[in-house]
Amino acid sequence: MTELNGQVALVTGAGSGMGREIALLLAASGATLVVVGRRLAPLETLRDEIVAAGGAAVVEVTDISADGAADALVSRVSENVGPVDILVNNAGSSSSVLNPLWLAEDEWRSVIDVNLTAVFVLSRAVLPAMLERGGGTIITVSSLAAVTPNLLGGAAYGAAKAGVRNFMTFLHTTFRGDGIRAITVLPGEADTPILDNRARPPRADERANMVQPIDVARAVHLAATLPPRTVLQEVIVAPTRQRDVSGDLEISRWLGAPDSARPSKEQDHTA
């Protein structure tokens, strides 16, 4: 496929999960990939896989939430690779404490910085060149937690994902007349490495029915490869089968709570 020949695509959080699959699909369609993340080794592995398949990719090890990092990243890419035609804001993080009763302010800010502020700064950084060229695509992976927030994602994550959905809608309504496509992808519960950090990591049989990283990547790929005249403003990618998460929610409710706050007969749902 050559739909994206000559275009530069920057994908954050590309080292694993959805970001990795997104990068592979965009590269297979001819885009030159800039794969961004915090860990060098998985990014190099991804780059080598893209190059071995006949594509082009460069690695950028960056913490996009650090002060000035996003602007510096876009500046380097523009100088060394070319202006960004497709920005995929995929990097995300959640808090270890999910209930706002016990959530510390610094952890709240950290989640907001990665999931919302970094998206704003990166989008702001690529917009001028896109506007000058008369087109560009900004795709942000939000979450269904933006629509139905709960204790699985936590208070900070839900608020950040709702905020970024709102921001992408703002970009859509403000710059669509300038040829800018702003797209929000909202995955439901997905089988990504972040699930390993849950208080009760889902079993293999539960993960099998979840959204898979490639499913989200295919939605991003479709949005990126449609003709410039067409925009998929918002895409929901959800599991067909909805699992019972009531036990997981109860465990999540008490993460980080002091012993004095826990119910005296709190049941053990971790088994």
SULURKA-V34233 format. One record per backbone hydrogen bond with DSSP energy under -0.5 kcal/mol. CO is the residue of the C=O (numbers start at 1). NH is the residue of the N-H. If there is no record, write none. Layout:
((CO & NH) (CO & NH))
This chain:
((2 & 5) (4 & 7) (7 & 9) (7 & 32) (8 & 85) (8 & 86) (9 & 11) (9 & 34) (10 & 88) (11 & 36) (13 & 16) (13 & 19) (16 & 19) (16 & 20) (17 & 21) (18 & 22) (19 & 23) (20 & 24) (21 & 25) (22 & 26) (23 & 27) (24 & 28) (25 & 29) (26 & 31) (27 & 30) (29 & 4) (30 & 6) (31 & 33) (31 & 56) (32 & 9) (33 & 35) (33 & 58) (34 & 11) (34 & 36) (35 & 60) (36 & 13) (36 & 14) (37 & 62) (39 & 43) (40 & 44) (41 & 45) (42 & 46) (43 & 47) (44 & 48) (45 & 49) (46 & 50) (47 & 51) (48 & 52) (49 & 53) (50 & 55) (51 & 54) (56 & 33) (58 & 35) (60 & 37) (60 & 62) (62 & 64) (63 & 66) (66 & 69) (66 & 70) (68 & 72) (69 & 73) (70 & 74) (71 & 75) (72 & 76) (73 & 77) (74 & 78) (75 & 79) (76 & 80) (77 & 81) (77 & 82) (85 & 137) (86 & 10) (86 & 88) (87 & 89) (87 & 139) (88 & 12) (88 & 90) (89 & 141) (98 & 155) (99 & 102) (99 & 103) (104 & 108) (105 & 109) (106 & 110) (107 & 111) (108 & 112) (109 & 113) (110 & 114) (111 & 115) (112 & 116) (112 & 117) (113 & 118) (116 & 120) (117 & 121) (118 & 122) (119 & 123) (120 & 124) (121 & 125) (122 & 126) (123 & 127) (124 & 128) (126 & 130) (127 & 131) (128 & 132) (129 & 133) (130 & 134) (130 & 135) (136 & 181) (137 & 87) (137 & 139) (138 & 183) (139 & 89) (140 & 142) (140 & 185) (143 & 146) (144 & 147) (144 & 148) (150 & 154) (154 & 158) (155 & 159) (156 & 160) (157 & 161) (158 & 162) (159 & 163) (160 & 164) (161 & 165) (162 & 166) (163 & 167) (164 & 168) (165 & 169) (166 & 170) (167 & 171) (168 & 172) (169 & 173) (170 & 174) (171 & 175) (172 & 176) (175 & 178) (175 & 180) (176 & 179) (179 & 136) (179 & 181) (180 & 182) (181 & 138) (181 & 183) (183 & 140) (184 & 186) (184 & 235) (185 & 142) (185 & 187) (186 & 237) (187 & 144) (189 & 211) (190 & 192) (191 & 213) (192 & 195) (193 & 196) (194 & 197) (195 & 198) (198 & 201) (203 & 207) (204 & 208) (205 & 209) (206 & 209) (207 & 210) (211 & 191) (212 & 215) (212 & 216) (213 & 217) (214 & 218) (215 & 219) (216 & 220) (217 & 221) (218 & 222) (219 & 223) (220 & 224) (221 & 225) (222 & 226) (227 & 230) (231 & 233) (233 & 184) (235 & 186) (235 & 237) (236 & 238) (237 & 188) (241 & 243) (243 & 245) (245 & 249) (246 & 250) (247 & 251) (248 & 252) (249 & 253) (250 & 254) (251 & 254) (252 & 255) (254 & 257) (258 & 261) (258 & 262) (259 & 262) (263 & 266) (267 & 269))
